[in-house]
Amino acid sequence: MKNWFETHDLLNREGPFTYCVDYIVWYVVALLLVGVGVFFLNKYKTEKRVKIVLIVLWAVALIVDLAKLIKNIYYGFSISSDIPFYICSLYLYLMPVAIWGKGIWKRMACTFICTLGLFGAIMNYVIPSVVVNNSLFSFSGFHTTLYHTILWTTPLVMLCTGYFKLKFKDYGWSLLAFVVVTLPIVIFNFIAKTDYMYFREGGIDLVKNVASTMGYAFPLLAYAVYALAMILMQLLIMGITKLVEIIKGKIFKNSFKNGDGKDDSSINDEKILKIILEEKNE
């Protein structure tokens, strides 16, 4: 058991490849399973079923992160890296609001999870700091892979089932909520000399030089970068959603053709909408 917690690379990987067979297999299988799962959930969805799926995803993420915290406390806790003050950790705190919250509070939480939360999950694959030194069959490798898989699965469930739909009017409120939630982390960083969410030192060497020059003003630049990432993710997702809606609309209209292949002029958007509403009520 100790070996599972402490060994970095149980596969003794060598060579220039960051992602080895263990992770590639996980990503392929996870993508297929999540895709099939979301398809059937969307086909037989009810609000209760979608909420149950979201609760299960959040519970699993919470359990594996608590296991990581306990493991770190047992084997040696580091104040600079082991507190769940990362952008991906905010998922744990905001999911209860996204599941049980109402009105603007729910929309703010969902907007973050579907934008910056998804951005954090993607960055884990772009800059795989844990994956580089740990096989999937070690605790650290398994934890980070499962946790970040949940981070991109949750937005898919929310968006594909219609549980939540991104709107521009929610952007300002969600950004404000992000600032309020992360402000204690900024303060903690300067008190404890840590760099959670890169609010104090910027993470990489190039940015560290800027951070050292700006000093206490650097978090303002960090917030600007996060705000830009949030709006770019929102534009990307809304664009993809709109494209899918257009394609589905054309396919749906093409299904209302006469036997001679010509469009039935009696079928208009109003009648199509009526048919859709009737199907939903069945």
Secondary structure, DSSP 8 states (H G I E B T S, - for coil): -HHHHH-S-TT---SS-SS-HHHHHHHHHHHHHHHHHHHHHHHT--HHHHHHHHHHHHHHHHHHHHHHHHHHHHH---TTTSSS-STTTHHHHHHHHHHH--HHHHHHHHHHHHTHHHHHHHHHHHS-HHHHH--TTSHHHHHHHHHHHHHHHHHHHHHHTTS----GGGHHHHHHHHHHHHHHHHHHHHHHT--GGGSSS-SSHHHHHHHHHHGGGHHHHHHHHHHHHHHHHHHHHHHHHHHHHHHHHHHHHHTSB-TTS-B-TT--HHHHHHHHHHHHH-
